[in-house]
Amino acid sequence: MAIKQPDLTINISNHQSSLQIFKAAASNFISSLSGKMFTFGLGLMLLDETHSAISFGINMIISPIVGLLCLVPIGNLIDTYPHKTILTGSLTARTLALILFAASINLFTATAKLIPIVLFLIIDAISTNINDICYSAATHELVSAHNIQRLSSLTQSAISLSSILSPALGVGLYSLVGFSGFVILEIVATLASFGIMLTMKFHYHATNQFANSQHGPVTSHSQFAKFHSGLNYMRSRTMIKITILLSVILNFLYTAVTIGIPYILKDQLHTGNGPIGVLETGSAIGMLLGSLLLTLLPPTGQKRLFLKLIIPVLILDSQILLLGVLFMTSQSPTGYALLGSFIMGILAFALVILNITFQVYLQQTVPTKLLGRVVATLTTVNSSIMPIGTLMFTLIFQSTTHGGLVLIINGILLLGYTLLLLRPLNQAIHSEQP
């Protein structure tokens, strides 16, 4: 069944697109950099106050749960109302929540600080979820079809650059201004991103794509009925179903890398914290180079889509395996750091190529009126599996003294699973060609 392409007839000039891309990249860089530093400062403050191991992981627990609980209303909201209006409401709520958080956090001590922190993180998770999905669904309103890949690539470049800068800046600022300074900085950054968003032009269809907005009381039945239409559309797309099968397993097994690297290096190989930071930097540089490469390359649409998806996956599988082999060999801390950062750079490079390619594919093939529900579902499915993987691999790593072997097994399993999906993925791509 050939897929009917979404209506991309909104007339947006290259000059307008370039200006929108610059604003989107600047907004993402500001919000991502400040957000990562805020999360770092929050973890340090909690560790000082509570001395709990959960200090740096509380957001990883809250975000997936909130995403799952809010999946239906957020998906429907984004496909029902103008995206700029939704972003305005979301950023206003987050700014007010930050101000209330700043005013109340010092009223609590020790573990009681978890009360305002959890409440804020719930609001923050909802707002972040809305903002990310809303921007994805609004792509056709911001840039021309020819500039979709450039927008996605430069946005990812801004996020990757913030990942490189945030650790050093976070340590320095926490020592200089403390957690209160981080909160003030986050308020200023949110207002700056808010201001940039307000200057952006959202080009809506002349026929008004939101003409069917829900009027009158919104019932749970109408919410689920509207969302169910998005699920029916996804069920009709073989390509999306196979991609979900691949991404869920990939995200599940990839948690072994995020959990395993610091544990293996510090607790099993006794290298200290230095190599961990080097590997994280290598990963961030790989993401930055991958996103910049796609910025420079001309958009090719859906040509050679199978190769553009499967080659990064195979590279990712092999690098996980190589990472395990590295940790099973006898190296100095410097050797682990240099070789590990190179492997993580290639892994992150492949991962960002894969993510951007699939994002662009969705934006080019999914009707705009359904894009919010589709992106919300895919995002929630992928993030929801990660807490399960985190718990499982934490137990596995703590029960073995050979963490590298766990990564080797993961790489082999992922490689075998990818090979099983080669033929169905290729058939699905060919069956959906327009």
N, C-alpha and C positions, 0 to 999 in steps of 0.2 A: 504494500500500500504506500503510494507516494504521499509525502507530507506536504500539505498546503502551507506555503510560507506566510508568516504574519505580515500584516499591512505595514510597510515601512515607508509610506509615501509622504511623511512629514518632511517638509523642505527646510533643511538646516544646512547652512553654508559651511565650507571648510574653515573659514575664519571664526564663525560662531562655535564650531566644534572644538577648534584648538583652544579657544578661550575657556570653554566649559571644561575641557580636559585639564587645563592648568589649574582651574579652581578646584576641581574634584581631587586632583593629586595633592594640592596644598592643604585642603581640608582633611584628607586622609592622613597626611604626614603629621599634621598638628595633633589630631585626635589620637592617632596610633601611638605617637611618641609619648604624649602626656599620659595616655591610658596605661601603657606598659610601665612607665615610671611610677604611676599611682599604685598599680597593682604590686609592684616591687616594694614601695614604701609601706603599703598596707600590710604586706607579709612580714616585713621587719618589725613594724610596730606591734603586730599581734604576737610575734615571737618573743619580743621583749616583755609584753604584758602577761601573756598566758603560758609561755614556754611549751606550747603545744606543737606537735609535728604537723598538725593540719593547717598551720598558719599560712603556708604558701599554696595550699591546695583547696581552700574553701571555695574559691571562685570556680574551680574545675568541677565541683560538685553541684553548685547552685545553677550555673548556666545551662547545662543539659536538661536538668529537671524543669526549669522555667521554660526552656524552648519546647519541651514536650507538652507541658500543660497549656501553653499559649499557642500551639501550632495552628489550631483551627481559627480562633479569632484574629490572629495576626495575618494569616494567609488571606482570609476574607477581607479584612480591613484594607490591605494594600491593593487588592483588585477591585475595591468598591469606591474609594474616594481619591481625589487628586493627590498625587504623591507629595507635592510641595506642602500641602496642608497637613498631611500626616507627619512629615519630617518636622514641620514647625511645632506641632503639638508634642512630638516625642522629645525634641531637644529642649523645649520649654519645661517639660516634666523633669528631665534629667538635671537641668540647671537648678530648679527649685529643690530637687532631692539632694543635690550636692550642698546647697546653702543650708538646708535643715540638718544634714549630716555634720557639716562643719560646726554648727551651733550646738549640737547635742552630744558629739562624741566624747568630749571631756567631762560630761556629766556622769559617765560610767567609768568603772575601774575594773582591772583584771579581766576575768572571763565575762563579766557583764557587758564589756565592750562589744561582744558578739551580737548583742541585740540590735543596736543601730547599724552595725556593719552588715548583718544578714539582711535587714530590711532595705538598706541602700543597695546592696548587691542584687537583690531581687528586682528593684526598679531599674537598676543599671542594665541588668541582663535583658529585661523586656525592651528597654529603649535601644540597646545595641542591636538586638535581634530585628526590631522594626527598621532601624536605620540601614542596616546591611542589606536586608531583603528589599527594602523600598528603593534603594539606589540601584540594585540589580534590575528590578522591575521597571525602573524609569530610564534605562539606558537609551531606548529609542526616542525619549523625549529630550535628551541632553545632547546627543551627537548624531551625525548621519550614520547610515548603515556601514559606510566605508571606514568609519573611525571607531567602530565598536572594539576591535582588537586593541587599538592604540589606547583607548580609554582604560580597558581592563589591565593592560600591561603597565601603564604608567601609575595607575592606582596601586597595583601590587608592588611596583618599584618603591613608591613612597612608604608603604608598610614595611618592606624589607629594609630600607634605609633606617627607618625608626628602630627596627630590631637590632641593627648594628650599633646605633648610638645610645639606646636607652640603658644598657647595663652600666656603662661608665658614668653617664649623666645621673643615673639613679643613685649610685653609690655616693657620688660627690654632693648632690643636692640633699640627700638624706642627712649626711653629716653636717651640712651647712645650715639648712632651714628646718630639719625635722619633719615629722609627719604633717603638722599643721601647714607647713609651707607647701607640701605636696597637694593638699586639699585645695588651697588657694590657687595653685598653679592649674589644677584640673578645672576649676571654675572658669578661670581666664581662658583656657584652651577650648572649653566647651562653648563659651560665648564667641570666641574667634571663629570656630567651625560653623556655628549658628549664623554668624554674620556673613560668612562666605556663601553658605547655602542660600540665604535670602537674596543674594545678588545673582544667583544662577537662574537661567531662563528655562522653564519646563515647557516644551512645545507639545501641546495636546492635540489630538486629532480634531479636525474641524467638525466631525460628527459627534464629538464628545464621547470618548470611550467610557466615561463614568455616568452615562445617562441612565443606566439601570441601577443606580445606587439604591440601597435599601431604605425605604421610607417606613415610618411607623415603628412600633416596638419590634426589637430584634429578639426573637425567641431562639432557644437552643436548637429547636427543630430546623428553623430557617438557616442558622449558622452551619449546622452539619449538612443540610441539603445543598447549600452553596459550595461548601468545601468538597462534598462528595462528587460534584461535577468535575472538579480539578483532579480528583483521584481517578475518575473514569477516563479522563483524557490521558493520564499517565499510564493507565492499564492498556490503552490502545496503542501506546508507543513502545514497541519491542526494544528499541534502542535505549530508552530511559530505564526500562526494567532490567536489562542486562547490565547497564552502568551501575544501577543500585546494587546488584549482586556483587559486582566487582568492588565498588567503593566501600561497601559495608565491611567486607572481609579485609580490604586493604587498610582501612582505618582501625579495625580491631587489632590486626597484627602489628600495625605501625606503633601502637601504644607501647609495645615492647621496646622500641627504640627510645622513645621519650622517657619512659620509666627506667630502662636498663642502662643507658649511657652513664648518668651520674652515679648510679648504684655500683655498676661494675668497676668504673674507674676509681671511685673513692673507697668503697668498702671491700672490694675483692682484689683490685690491683694496687691499692694504696698509693695512688699517684697524687693525691691532694686535689685542690679545687682548680688549679691552673689549667690542666688539659681540658677540663669540662668547659671552661669559658672559651678556650680556643676552638673546640668542636662546635659550640654554639655560634661563634663568630663565622666559622667556615660555612655553616648552614645558612646563616643570614646573607653572606656574600653570594653563595650559590643561588639563592632566591632572587637577589638583586640582579645578578647577571642574566638569569633566565628571563625575568620580566623585561629587562632592558633589550634583550635580543628580540623578543616578540614586538617590542616597540619599533625597532629598526626594520624588521622584516615586513614586506607588503602583505596585506591580508589576502588569504587564498580561499576564503569561504569554506566550503565543505569538501574541497578537492583533497584527495589523499587523507581523508579523515581517519581511516583505519590506522594508517601508519603513524599519524600525528598523535593518536591516543595510545596505541599499543607499544610503540618504541619507548616512550617515557616510563610506562609501567614495567616493562622488562628491565630497563636500566635500574629502576627503583628496587625491584626484586633482587637483582644481582648485587647492588650496593649494600643492602641489608645483610646478605650472605657474607660479603667481603668484610663488613664491619665485625661480624661474629668471628671470622677467621683471624682478623687483626687482634681481637681481644683474647684469642686462644693461643697466640704466639707470644714469645718472650720479647718484650720491648722495654726501652727506657720510657719514663714519663714524656720526654721530648719526642720519642718515636711514636707513642700513642697519639700525642697531640698533633704532630705534623701529618702522619698518614691518616689519622681519624678525621681531621678537618678537611683533608682532600676528598675522602670518601663522602663525608657529610655534605660537602659542597656540591658534588656530582648528584647525590641523592636529592638535595633540595632543588637543584637546577631542574632535574627531571620532574619533580613534584609540581613546581610552579608552572612548567610548560603544560603539564597534564591538566591542572586546574584551570588555567586561562583558556586553553583550547576548548574544554568542555563548557565553560561559562559562555564563551562566544557562540558555541554551537547551540546552546539552549536559547540564547537571546536572538539567534537568527531563525530558529525553527518553531519556537513556542509562541502562540498568539499572545499579544500584549495583555489581553484581558484575563489570561490564565497564568501569567508569568509569576505573579506574587505567590499564588498557591503552590505552584510547581517548585519554585526556589525554596519556599518555606519548608515544604515536605522533605526535599532532598537534604537541606541543611540540618533539619532536626533528626532525620534518620541517621545521618553520618555522625553527628555529635552525640546522639544518645547511646551509641555503641561504645563510645570511648570510656565512660566510667566503668563499664563492665570489664573492658580490656585492662584498664588501670588496676582494678582490684585483683583480677586473675593473675596478671603478670607480676604484680607486687608479691603475691604469695609464691609464685614460681621462682622468682629471683631470690627470695629470702630462704627458699628450701634447697638451693643448689649453690655450689661453689664455682660452677662453670657457667657464668652468665653468657659468655661468648657462644657457647653451644646452643643456648636458647635462641639467639639471633640467627645462627646457622640453620637451625630447624625451621624457624619462621621464614627465612629467605627461601628455603627449598619448598615449603608448603605453599608459599605465595607464588613462586614460579610455576609449580605444578597446577595451581588453581587458575593462573593466568592462561596457561597453555590450553586448559580445558575450555576456556571461554573464547579462544581465538576464532573458531569457526562460527559460533552463534553471533559474536559481535560483528564479524565481517558480513554475514548474511543479513543482520538487522540493518546495517548501514546501507547496503545495496537495496534492500526492500523499501527504505524510506527516502531514497533519492527522488527529488522532484522531477 
